[in-house]
Amino acid sequence: MPTLILVRHGRSTANTAGLLAGWTPGVALDERGGTQAAALPGRLEGLPLAAAVSSPLQRCRETLAPLTEARPELPLHTDDRIGECHYGDWSGRKLAELAGQPLMEVVQQHPSAAAFPGGESMRAMQARAVDAVREWNDRIARDHGEDAVYLMCSHGDIIKSLVADALGMHLDLFQRVSVEPCSVTAIRYTRLRPYLLRLGDTGSLASLAPTTPDGSGEGQIGGGAGGEDGAGAR
């Protein structure tokens, strides 16, 4: 089965503004996110990619633009199933305002029971993303061979939920996973089990400093803005 390279989009204007973007239109990469995206082709240099699959949201498409410019032969596909969680009425709101909502405690401690008002449940989010990966694995293996490597550009909560699935870990534990903007996570799928090869690799150690973006120690819904290391690349 193929190896999947998961790239979280670069840092966005919503990340720096402390907003839960969801599917809010017009959320673009900020200056640092653009720098992260520009570094991506170099980080992936020498890695044969059979295809790239993107969330339809602008911040993911912008993240992949330098890669597809550097590799014009790389097939680029879009799949709504790896788009951000549908946060419903929470979309576009300040994370600081949402922190006091009773639902936020459920999102942090029991996410498999969390459903966003006017949106979707976190279980449904994970299920659609896992289904997408399984179908793309079959398609890539059929068209490019069992040892092919392909890439998906998606969002923090989506990638964390895919990592949880790969590790056989309950969704209620997925907030223990952290993926920085423009980080690379790699999963090799086999007939019997997946193998997690990389997790949230930015090539930087700055995010290991003993602090969290909001000082709470909680998992960052939506993925967070990352550390303060500059490019967030190697």
C-alpha positions, 0 to 999 in steps of 0.5 A: 500500500502507498505511503501518505505524506500529510502536510498541514497548511501554512500559518493562516490569517485566522491562526494569527488572529486567534480565530476558529476558521473552519470553512469561513471563506477568504482565509489565506496564508499570512506572511509567515505561512507564505514563507513556509509554503515556499520552503515546502518544495525544498523539503520534499526534494528527491521524494517521488510523489505520484499525486497531490490531493488538497482540501478545497480551502484557500489556505491549503491551495496556497500552501501547495502552489509553490510545490505544483509550480516547482513540479508542473507534472504533479497531478493535483486533485481536490477532495472535500472530505479532507476539508476542515471540520465543519464547526458550524456556529463556531466558525469564524469566532475567537478561540478565546471566546469559545474557551468558556463554552461547555462544549469546549470541555467536551471537545478537549476531554471527550471529542468523540461525543462532540458535535458542533451546533450547526456543523458536524460531529468530530466522529463524522469528521474523522470518518470522512477523512479516513474514508478518503484516505482509504479510497485514495490509497487504493487509487494510488496503488492501482495507478502508480503501484503499491510502493507509491508515495502521495501527498495530502494537504489538509488541516490540523484536526483532520491530520490529528484524527488520521494519526489517531486512526493509524495508531489504533488510538481512540478519537478521545485521545487525539488532542494529545497529538500536535501538528504545526502549520506546514508540518509533515506527517507520514504514514505508510499503509500496509495490508494489515496495519499502518505505520506512523513514520513522521509526526508534525515534522517542521525541521525546527525544535523551536516549538519544543519550548515549554509553553503553549500558544494560549498558555492553557496546556489544552489541545489546540482546536483547529490546530493552533498557530505553531511556534515562533521559529520563523519559517517553520521549515528546515 
